[in-house]
Amino acid sequence: MDQDKNVDIEQRHIEKRSDSSAVASTFIKYAAYLIIFFGFLYFLIKYVFPKF
């Protein structure tokens, strides 16, 4: 039962990168989504719902 196994173990090193330009562009993208969403809600509440 004693067999020598030659196994190559692949090692991965994960480095957490925080590229400030990628973080800033992602923040701007989601901030724009929020502004559009709340603008649409404001439009619905202000102009559409009072007509019912």
C-alpha positions, 0 to 999 in steps of 0.5 A: 500500500505504500506507493510514492506519489509524485503530485505537483501541488499548484499554489495560488497566491491571491493578492487583493488589489484596490485600484483607486480608479476602478473603485471610483468608477464603480462608485460613480456608476452605482451613484448614477443608478441610484440617482436615476432610480430615485428620480424615477420614483420622484416622477411617479410620486409627483406626476403619475400617482396624483392623477389616480 
